Amino acid sequence: MTWDSPTVLTLIEDMRVHGGDFTSVEVKRGSGGCPDLATTLCAFGNMPDGGVIVIGLDENDGFAPVGVADPASIEQGIASQARTAVVPPVAVSFDTVPVAGEVVVVATVAGMPASDRPGRVNGRGYLRQADGDYAMSPQEEQQMLALRDRPRYDAVVVDGTGAVDLDEGLVQAFLRNARAASRRLALVDDQTVLRRKGVLEAEGPRLTLGGLYALGQYPQQFAPNLAVTAAVVPGLGSADRLVDLAHLDGPIPDLLDGCLEWLRRNLRTGVRVGADGQNYDHPELPLAALRELVANALVHRDLGPHTQSKRVEIRLRDDRLVISNPGGLWGVSRQQLGLPGGKSAVNEYLYDICSLTQTSQGARVIEGEGGGIGEAQRALADWRVEPPIFIDKAVSFTAVLMRPPSATAAVRSAATEPGDWMDVSRRILVALTEGPLDRRTMVERCHSTPTQIRYALNKLIKQGRVTMNGARGSRNTTYSLPVTKVQVARG
């Protein structure tokens, strides 16, 4: 993005409404020359979308433009910190912009490639949260380190496994599909096909992790984390903490079938009249979109040793469905998802295996063309529900689908609350799935006024759906979703 006077003035207006700078924007007065920005440069560099630093605005005076005396020295100082204080260096571009008779410097910090993360300052990595920088945990650093080279965890050999641990039915269908798709594989024996497609190790009897996960009789015997936990999180007033808690196991085709069965069981279903005059069940969310998003989470999850305690998780709340998997995007940005060029397989071998693997219904687990996200977006658009919200935190990836409000809930809300209450509260709850936020950041994320955010937050806190962390009215107070502890069985 190129910054000019109109775009900077728009940003200033947004920050005045917001009451502060944003997660992706850092503002400094710069009256004493170039400020110390090392941790901010590092934090922006470690975020997939980077960030922006503006020098020459006074946050304490409503972000009034005060300008900088020597823009060139400011740029040189930021560039020097980006090159020498952050390891590896981050890329920064500059725009010198006249605003209200003053000159401000806008520094755009590019997110580092996954192969370079995490960037560090004095040996410590940083990430951005709300409008500040925070030190990364050792686990977060380990997940980023694991992505410095293209991951090949799906090709890792699993000790103690062999062909006897494969599911015969899945394997036979896989072999038929593999031979039908390749003349090179059509005339070779079964063992050769399995080796060439990465199910078996190149020399020896053991299975790869990808082969075990996709085609094994019971992958969780060797890797308990290759499973799914699904649960309904009840609303206010329920005596239950979780409803229909399910620990789903088996190979990927079983996991996919099990997730869809669980979703069918727990999502609301109405009845609509078709063009032929017949009555048909109508799920609140399109099953085609749910299938693609669940398959995406299963196939593209991080398989590294640092995720041995992490599973794919599905949580169904009153207003939204959340599907999360360990590991962020690889080789593609969040903005590219669903576009023709937005295709990249985290687990390349597993992806290839799953494109030839069938579920119990005879359908391929994935199409193998990288268009699953686009298909989900189109299915949701056809269903006339809100598009999916994707959250890439580099160490995890989450898809959020907002549930259409039920008729009774809509009537009750219209009778008792202002017209924007449900809409603003839903946006707040989605924003908090990324982690704790302050009210200023919520104004930005939820595209709402401070008054709307304050009213909605008070209601959500009283309902027990949001927790306040800190003193009421304090600038440092944040808000978060209540913590729900789930005991995960290990087997």
C-alpha positions, 0 to 999 in steps of 0.5 A: 500500500502507498501512503498519501495525505488522504490515507493517513488522514483516514487512519487518524480519524479511525484511531480517534474513533477507536481511542488509540492505535491498532494491533497493526499500527504503532504511532510515535511522536518522534520529537526526540528523533528516531524512537526505539522500535526494535521490539515493534519491528520484530513483532510486526515481522513475525506476524503474517501480515506485518504492520505499519509504524507512523512517526509524527503523530501525538497520540496524547493530543488526539493523534494530531500531526506534529511532524518530524524535523528530519524525515531522512534521519527517522527513516535511516534510524528505523532502517538501521534497527530493522537491519541490526537489532532484529535477527534476521532483518525485517523489510521496511518501506517508507513514505514521507507524507505531508499532513495538515502542514506537517510531515510524517513518516510512515514505515510499512513493515513486511511480514517475514517469510515463514522460513525466516521466523521467528525474528528476535531482538536480543535473543527473544522473539515478539508477537503483536497483541492488541496495540502492544508487543509481547514476548513469545512463549517457548512453544510459540517459538518452537512452532515457528522454528519448525517452519523455517524449512518446508516441513516434511513431517508427513514423510517421517517414518513411524517406528514399530509400524508396518503394512499390518497396521494399514486398513485393508479396505482403505488401501485397496481403494487407494491402490485402485485410484493411484493406478487409474491416475498414473500409467507409471503405477499401473503395472507395478506391484502394491508395495511399489505403489505404496512406497512411491506415493509415500505411504511406506518408507523408501526402503524398509517395512515401516509406515510414514506418518502421513501413510499411517494418518490417512490409511492406518487401522488406528493411527492414535496407537502411535500418535494420540494427537492425530484425533479430533475433539468436538463439543457443544459449549452451552450458553448462559443458564446451562448446568453443563459445561460441555454437551456431546463431548466427542473424542473422534479417532481412526484414520482421516476418512473416519475422522472426516465422517465422524466430524460430519456426523457430529455436526449433523447431530448438533446443528439446527435443521429447519424444513423448506419447500423445494421447487417441486413442492416437497418438504426438505430438511435444511441445515442451518449451515451447508454441509458441503462447506463444513466438509471442506473446512473440516477436511482442510483442518485434518489434512493441513494441520501441523504434524511436527513433534512440537504439536504432540499435545494438540488436536484438531478441535471443533466447538459449537457455540450458540452463535458460531462454529469454530474449527481449529487446527495446530499450525498456521498457513504455509506458502500462502497468505490469509488474503489469498485463500479461496483465490486461484493462486491461493493454494499450498499444501502444508503436508505435501505427501499427505495431501497427495495420499488423501487425494486418492483416499476414499471415505465410507461413502466412496468420496475422495477425502479431498479433490487434490486441486487446492480449491477446498476453501473456495468451494466452502466460500461459494457454498456459504454464499449460495446458502446466504449466510455470512462468509467464513472468518479465517484467523492465522496466528502462525502457530494455529489456524482457525475457521469461524462460521457464524450461525444464523440466529434462530427465529425465537432468538431473533424475536426475543432480541428484537423485543428486548434489546437495541437493534444492533445488540446481537450483531455487535455482540457476535462480532465481539465474540468472533474477535475474542477467538484470537485472544484477549483484546481491549475495547479500543481494539474491539472498535477496530475489529468489530467496525463499531462505535465505542458506545456500541462496544461498551453496551455490548460488552456489559451485556456479554459480561453479565451473561458470563460469555465474556470475562473482564481482565483488570479494573473497569475503566483502566486503559490496560483492561482486556476482555477474553472468552471464559476458559473452558478446560477439556480433558483429552484422553490419551491412548 
